[in-house]
Amino acid sequence: MRYNRYTDHTVNQLTVHLVWVTKYRYPVLTGDIQLRTRELVRQICDAEDVRILKGVIAKDHIHIHVSRPPSLNESELVRKLKGRSARKLLLEYPQLKKRYWGGHLWAIGYGAWSTGVVSQDLINEYLEHHRQQSNENDDETFILE
């Protein structure tokens, strides 16, 4: 279930699907490491006021669908998730430190897809409705196309 987020001056529903992978796609997220990764991701999201809507930690990548506050953009969120989790995991699990001796657990980059309840067609229909209404009322209309 999706809920609006309310602050003093805004109402929003900013959701995004994020994906990032381990370096070289090594399947290292198993057993205790997988459980600890889940715990770390939850802690980081709680600290950043990010709600996890759904998520999966596979052996070599993470999918997470989150609702974020407007003050936190996707790139900053992913930077915090990848950076903090990598640092903790590499400190706590020596076998990871051996495999990733350079200190980089996650591959460079990530995937991000915005999600929401409003489609492009619905927005276009809404804008067209307002254009027609303003034309009927002979108001001055500024069309941005």
TISE-517790 format. One line per field, with one value per atom (N, C-alpha, C): residue number from 0; residue in three letters; atom name; x, y, z. Coordinates in steps of 0.2 Angstrom, whole numbers, plus 5000, padded with zeros to 4 digits. Layout:
# residues N
seq	c(NUM/...)
type	c(ALA/...)
atom	c(CA/...)
x	c(X/...)
y	c(Y/...)
z	c(Z/...)
# end
This chain:
# residues 145
seq	c(0/0/0/1/1/1/2/2/2/3/3/3/4/4/4/5/5/5/6/6/6/7/7/7/8/8/8/9/9/9/10/10/10/11/11/11/12/12/12/13/13/13/14/14/14/15/15/15/16/16/16/17/17/17/18/18/18/19/19/19/20/20/20/21/21/21/22/22/22/23/23/23/24/24/24/25/25/25/26/26/26/27/27/27/28/28/28/29/29/29/30/30/30/31/31/31/32/32/32/33/33/33/34/34/34/35/35/35/36/36/36/37/37/37/38/38/38/39/39/39/40/40/40/41/41/41/42/42/42/43/43/43/44/44/44/45/45/45/46/46/46/47/47/47/48/48/48/49/49/49/50/50/50/51/51/51/52/52/52/53/53/53/54/54/54/55/55/55/56/56/56/57/57/57/58/58/58/59/59/59/60/60/60/61/61/61/62/62/62/63/63/63/64/64/64/65/65/65/66/66/66/67/67/67/68/68/68/69/69/69/70/70/70/71/71/71/72/72/72/73/73/73/74/74/74/75/75/75/76/76/76/77/77/77/78/78/78/79/79/79/80/80/80/81/81/81/82/82/82/83/83/83/84/84/84/85/85/85/86/86/86/87/87/87/88/88/88/89/89/89/90/90/90/91/91/91/92/92/92/93/93/93/94/94/94/95/95/95/96/96/96/97/97/97/98/98/98/99/99/99/100/100/100/101/101/101/102/102/102/103/103/103/104/104/104/105/105/105/106/106/106/107/107/107/108/108/108/109/109/109/110/110/110/111/111/111/112/112/112/113/113/113/114/114/114/115/115/115/116/116/116/117/117/117/118/118/118/119/119/119/120/120/120/121/121/121/122/122/122/123/123/123/124/124/124/125/125/125/126/126/126/127/127/127/128/128/128/129/129/129/130/130/130/131/131/131/132/132/132/133/133/133/134/134/134/135/135/135/136/136/136/137/137/137/138/138/138/139/139/139/140/140/140/141/141/141/142/142/142/143/143/143/144/144/144)
type	c(MET/MET/MET/ARG/ARG/ARG/TYR/TYR/TYR/ASN/ASN/ASN/ARG/ARG/ARG/TYR/TYR/TYR/THR/THR/THR/ASP/ASP/ASP/HIS/HIS/HIS/THR/THR/THR/VAL/VAL/VAL/ASN/ASN/ASN/GLN/GLN/GLN/LEU/LEU/LEU/THR/THR/THR/VAL/VAL/VAL/HIS/HIS/HIS/LEU/LEU/LEU/VAL/VAL/VAL/TRP/TRP/TRP/VAL/VAL/VAL/THR/THR/THR/LYS/LYS/LYS/TYR/TYR/TYR/ARG/ARG/ARG/TYR/TYR/TYR/PRO/PRO/PRO/VAL/VAL/VAL/LEU/LEU/LEU/THR/THR/THR/GLY/GLY/GLY/ASP/ASP/ASP/ILE/ILE/ILE/GLN/GLN/GLN/LEU/LEU/LEU/ARG/ARG/ARG/THR/THR/THR/ARG/ARG/ARG/GLU/GLU/GLU/LEU/LEU/LEU/VAL/VAL/VAL/ARG/ARG/ARG/GLN/GLN/GLN/ILE/ILE/ILE/CYS/CYS/CYS/ASP/ASP/ASP/ALA/ALA/ALA/GLU/GLU/GLU/ASP/ASP/ASP/VAL/VAL/VAL/ARG/ARG/ARG/ILE/ILE/ILE/LEU/LEU/LEU/LYS/LYS/LYS/GLY/GLY/GLY/VAL/VAL/VAL/ILE/ILE/ILE/ALA/ALA/ALA/LYS/LYS/LYS/ASP/ASP/ASP/HIS/HIS/HIS/ILE/ILE/ILE/HIS/HIS/HIS/ILE/ILE/ILE/HIS/HIS/HIS/VAL/VAL/VAL/SER/SER/SER/ARG/ARG/ARG/PRO/PRO/PRO/PRO/PRO/PRO/SER/SER/SER/LEU/LEU/LEU/ASN/ASN/ASN/GLU/GLU/GLU/SER/SER/SER/GLU/GLU/GLU/LEU/LEU/LEU/VAL/VAL/VAL/ARG/ARG/ARG/LYS/LYS/LYS/LEU/LEU/LEU/LYS/LYS/LYS/GLY/GLY/GLY/ARG/ARG/ARG/SER/SER/SER/ALA/ALA/ALA/ARG/ARG/ARG/LYS/LYS/LYS/LEU/LEU/LEU/LEU/LEU/LEU/LEU/LEU/LEU/GLU/GLU/GLU/TYR/TYR/TYR/PRO/PRO/PRO/GLN/GLN/GLN/LEU/LEU/LEU/LYS/LYS/LYS/LYS/LYS/LYS/ARG/ARG/ARG/TYR/TYR/TYR/TRP/TRP/TRP/GLY/GLY/GLY/GLY/GLY/GLY/HIS/HIS/HIS/LEU/LEU/LEU/TRP/TRP/TRP/ALA/ALA/ALA/ILE/ILE/ILE/GLY/GLY/GLY/TYR/TYR/TYR/GLY/GLY/GLY/ALA/ALA/ALA/TRP/TRP/TRP/SER/SER/SER/THR/THR/THR/GLY/GLY/GLY/VAL/VAL/VAL/VAL/VAL/VAL/SER/SER/SER/GLN/GLN/GLN/ASP/ASP/ASP/LEU/LEU/LEU/ILE/ILE/ILE/ASN/ASN/ASN/GLU/GLU/GLU/TYR/TYR/TYR/LEU/LEU/LEU/GLU/GLU/GLU/HIS/HIS/HIS/HIS/HIS/HIS/ARG/ARG/ARG/GLN/GLN/GLN/GLN/GLN/GLN/SER/SER/SER/ASN/ASN/ASN/GLU/GLU/GLU/ASN/ASN/ASN/ASP/ASP/ASP/ASP/ASP/ASP/GLU/GLU/GLU/THR/THR/THR/PHE/PHE/PHE/ILE/ILE/ILE/LEU/LEU/LEU/GLU/GLU/GLU)
atom	c(N/CA/C/N/CA/C/N/CA/C/N/CA/C/N/CA/C/N/CA/C/N/CA/C/N/CA/C/N/CA/C/N/CA/C/N/CA/C/N/CA/C/N/CA/C/N/CA/C/N/CA/C/N/CA/C/N/CA/C/N/CA/C/N/CA/C/N/CA/C/N/CA/C/N/CA/C/N/CA/C/N/CA/C/N/CA/C/N/CA/C/N/CA/C/N/CA/C/N/CA/C/N/CA/C/N/CA/C/N/CA/C/N/CA/C/N/CA/C/N/CA/C/N/CA/C/N/CA/C/N/CA/C/N/CA/C/N/CA/C/N/CA/C/N/CA/C/N/CA/C/N/CA/C/N/CA/C/N/CA/C/N/CA/C/N/CA/C/N/CA/C/N/CA/C/N/CA/C/N/CA/C/N/CA/C/N/CA/C/N/CA/C/N/CA/C/N/CA/C/N/CA/C/N/CA/C/N/CA/C/N/CA/C/N/CA/C/N/CA/C/N/CA/C/N/CA/C/N/CA/C/N/CA/C/N/CA/C/N/CA/C/N/CA/C/N/CA/C/N/CA/C/N/CA/C/N/CA/C/N/CA/C/N/CA/C/N/CA/C/N/CA/C/N/CA/C/N/CA/C/N/CA/C/N/CA/C/N/CA/C/N/CA/C/N/CA/C/N/CA/C/N/CA/C/N/CA/C/N/CA/C/N/CA/C/N/CA/C/N/CA/C/N/CA/C/N/CA/C/N/CA/C/N/CA/C/N/CA/C/N/CA/C/N/CA/C/N/CA/C/N/CA/C/N/CA/C/N/CA/C/N/CA/C/N/CA/C/N/CA/C/N/CA/C/N/CA/C/N/CA/C/N/CA/C/N/CA/C/N/CA/C/N/CA/C/N/CA/C/N/CA/C/N/CA/C/N/CA/C/N/CA/C/N/CA/C/N/CA/C/N/CA/C/N/CA/C/N/CA/C/N/CA/C/N/CA/C/N/CA/C/N/CA/C/N/CA/C/N/CA/C/N/CA/C/N/CA/C/N/CA/C/N/CA/C/N/CA/C/N/CA/C/N/CA/C/N/CA/C/N/CA/C/N/CA/C/N/CA/C/N/CA/C/N/CA/C/N/CA/C/N/CA/C/N/CA/C)
x	c(5004/5000/5004/5003/5007/5003/5007/5004/5008/5004/5007/5012/5017/5021/5020/5019/5017/5023/5024/5029/5025/5028/5025/5022/5025/5023/5022/5023/5023/5019/5016/5013/5016/5019/5022/5022/5023/5024/5029/5035/5041/5044/5043/5045/5050/5054/5059/5061/5063/5065/5073/5077/5084/5087/5092/5096/5103/5107/5115/5117/5123/5126/5133/5135/5142/5147/5153/5158/5160/5160/5161/5156/5150/5144/5146/5151/5152/5146/5144/5139/5140/5142/5144/5139/5133/5128/5124/5127/5123/5124/5120/5120/5120/5125/5126/5127/5130/5132/5125/5121/5115/5110/5110/5106/5109/5115/5118/5117/5117/5116/5109/5104/5097/5096/5100/5099/5102/5108/5111/5107/5104/5100/5094/5091/5085/5088/5093/5096/5097/5100/5102/5095/5091/5084/5081/5081/5077/5081/5087/5091/5090/5088/5087/5080/5075/5068/5066/5068/5067/5062/5057/5052/5054/5055/5056/5049/5047/5041/5041/5047/5048/5056/5059/5066/5068/5073/5076/5083/5086/5094/5095/5098/5100/5107/5110/5117/5122/5120/5125/5122/5116/5113/5107/5105/5100/5095/5088/5083/5079/5077/5074/5069/5063/5058/5056/5058/5057/5053/5051/5048/5053/5055/5060/5057/5060/5058/5061/5058/5060/5067/5069/5076/5082/5080/5085/5084/5089/5088/5091/5090/5091/5099/5103/5110/5113/5110/5113/5111/5105/5102/5107/5108/5112/5119/5122/5129/5129/5124/5124/5123/5118/5117/5123/5126/5132/5138/5139/5145/5145/5140/5139/5139/5135/5135/5142/5145/5151/5156/5157/5162/5161/5154/5153/5154/5152/5152/5160/5164/5171/5175/5172/5175/5173/5167/5164/5166/5167/5168/5175/5180/5186/5187/5182/5182/5180/5176/5175/5181/5184/5190/5196/5196/5201/5199/5192/5190/5190/5188/5188/5194/5200/5205/5206/5203/5203/5198/5194/5189/5183/5182/5176/5171/5166/5161/5156/5154/5149/5152/5149/5151/5149/5152/5151/5144/5140/5134/5128/5122/5116/5110/5105/5099/5094/5090/5085/5079/5073/5067/5062/5059/5054/5047/5044/5037/5032/5026/5021/5014/5009/5002/5000/5003/5001/5005/5002/5005/5006/5010/5011/5004/5001/4994/4989/4989/4985/4987/4993/4996/4994/4995/4993/4986/4982/4974/4972/4975/4974/4976/4982/4984/4979/4977/4973/4966/4964/4957/4958/4963/4964/4965/4968/4969/4962/4958/4951/4947/4947/4943/4945/4952/4954/4952/4952/4950/4942/4938/4931/4930/4934/4933/4937/4940/4943/4949/4952/4957/4963/4968/4975/4978/4980/4983/4990/4995/5002/5003/5004/5005/5013/5015/5022/5024/5025/5026/5032)
y	c(4994/5000/5006/5011/5017/5023/5027/5032/5039/5044/5051/5052/5056/5058/5066/5068/5074/5078/5084/5088/5095/5100/5106/5109/5109/5112/5108/5102/5097/5091/5089/5082/5079/5073/5069/5062/5059/5052/5050/5050/5049/5042/5038/5031/5029/5025/5023/5016/5013/5006/5006/5004/5004/4997/4997/4990/4992/4988/4988/4981/4980/4974/4974/4968/4967/4967/4969/4970/4963/4963/4957/4952/4954/4950/4944/4944/4938/4937/4931/4929/4928/4934/4934/4936/4938/4939/4933/4929/4923/4922/4918/4916/4922/4922/4928/4935/4935/4941/4944/4939/4942/4944/4941/4943/4950/4951/4957/4963/4961/4966/4969/4964/4966/4971/4969/4973/4980/4980/4987/4991/4988/4992/4995/4991/4993/4999/4998/5003/5010/5009/5015/5019/5015/5018/5021/5018/5021/5028/5028/5034/5039/5038/5043/5044/5042/5043/5040/5034/5031/5025/5024/5018/5013/5007/5001/4998/4999/4996/4988/4987/4980/4979/4974/4973/4966/4964/4957/4958/4954/4953/4947/4947/4941/4939/4934/4932/4938/4941/4946/4953/4954/4961/4962/4968/4970/4974/4972/4976/4979/4986/4989/4994/4994/4999/5003/5009/5013/5020/5023/5029/5034/5039/5044/5051/5054/5061/5066/5071/5075/5078/5079/5081/5077/5071/5065/5063/5064/5062/5055/5051/5044/5043/5048/5047/5047/5052/5052/5046/5044/5038/5032/5031/5025/5026/5032/5033/5031/5033/5031/5023/5020/5013/5009/5011/5007/5008/5014/5016/5013/5015/5012/5005/5002/4994/4991/4993/4991/4991/4997/4998/4993/4993/4988/4981/4979/4972/4970/4974/4973/4972/4976/4976/4970/4968/4962/4955/4955/4948/4948/4945/4945/4941/4936/4933/4938/4943/4948/4953/4954/4958/4955/4948/4945/4945/4944/4944/4952/4956/4963/4967/4965/4968/4976/4978/4986/4990/4986/4990/4992/4989/4990/4984/4984/4978/4979/4985/4986/4988/4986/4988/4996/4999/5006/5007/5012/5013/5009/5011/5008/5009/5006/5007/5010/5015/5018/5020/5018/5019/5022/5027/5031/5027/5026/5023/5027/5026/5030/5028/5032/5030/5034/5039/5043/5041/5039/5038/5044/5044/5050/5051/5046/5047/5051/5049/5052/5060/5061/5068/5072/5069/5073/5074/5069/5070/5076/5076/5081/5088/5089/5095/5097/5092/5094/5096/5093/5095/5103/5104/5111/5116/5114/5118/5120/5114/5115/5120/5119/5123/5130/5132/5139/5142/5138/5141/5142/5138/5140/5146/5147/5153/5159/5159/5164/5167/5163/5165/5165/5169/5169/5162/5158/5152/5152/5149/5148/5141/5139/5132/5131/5126/5124/5118/5119/5113/5115)
z	c(5000/5000/5000/4996/4995/4999/5003/5006/5005/5005/5004/5010/5009/5014/5015/5021/5023/5027/5025/5029/5030/5033/5034/5028/5023/5017/5010/5011/5005/5006/5001/5001/4995/4996/4990/4990/4985/4985/4979/4982/4977/4978/4974/4974/4969/4970/4965/4966/4960/4961/4959/4964/4963/4963/4959/4958/4958/4962/4961/4962/4959/4959/4963/4965/4967/4962/4964/4959/4956/4949/4945/4945/4948/4949/4953/4958/4962/4966/4967/4971/4979/4982/4989/4994/4992/4996/4998/5002/5004/5012/5015/5022/5026/5031/5036/5033/5027/5024/5021/5018/5015/5021/5027/5032/5035/5035/5038/5033/5026/5021/5022/5023/5024/5030/5035/5041/5040/5037/5035/5031/5026/5021/5025/5029/5033/5038/5041/5046/5042/5036/5033/5030/5028/5026/5032/5037/5043/5045/5045/5047/5042/5035/5030/5029/5033/5032/5026/5024/5017/5019/5016/5018/5012/5015/5010/5009/5002/5000/4999/4996/4994/4992/4994/4992/4991/4988/4987/4987/4991/4991/4988/4982/4978/4980/4977/4978/4975/4970/4967/4966/4968/4967/4972/4972/4977/4972/4973/4971/4977/4976/4982/4979/4981/4979/4986/4985/4991/4990/4995/4995/4999/4995/4998/5000/5004/5005/5000/4998/4993/4994/5000/5001/5000/4998/4997/4990/4985/4978/4978/4972/4971/4972/4969/4968/4975/4979/4986/4990/4989/4993/4991/4985/4983/4985/4985/4988/4995/4999/5006/5007/5003/5004/5002/4997/4994/4999/5000/5004/5011/5015/5022/5022/5018/5018/5016/5011/5009/5015/5018/5023/5029/5031/5037/5035/5029/5027/5026/5023/5022/5029/5034/5041/5044/5044/5048/5045/5038/5035/5031/5035/5032/5025/5023/5017/5011/5013/5008/5007/5012/5012/5007/5008/5003/4996/4995/4988/4985/4989/4987/4990/4989/4992/4991/4985/4984/4988/4992/4996/4992/4987/4983/4982/4986/4986/4980/4979/4974/4968/4962/4956/4955/4950/4949/4946/4948/4945/4948/4946/4948/4943/4944/4940/4944/4941/4945/4940/4942/4938/4943/4941/4945/4944/4950/4950/4953/4952/4954/4952/4954/4953/4947/4944/4939/4932/4927/4921/4917/4912/4907/4903/4902/4898/4903/4909/4914/4915/4915/4916/4909/4903/4897/4897/4899/4899/4904/4909/4914/4911/4908/4905/4900/4895/4890/4893/4898/4901/4903/4906/4909/4903/4897/4891/4889/4888/4885/4890/4896/4901/4900/4900/4900/4893/4887/4881/4881/4885/4885/4889/4894/4898/4895/4890/4886/4891/4895/4899/4895/4896/4893/4895/4890/4892/4889/4893/4891/4890/4884/4883/4882/4886/4886/4882/4875/4871/4866)
# end
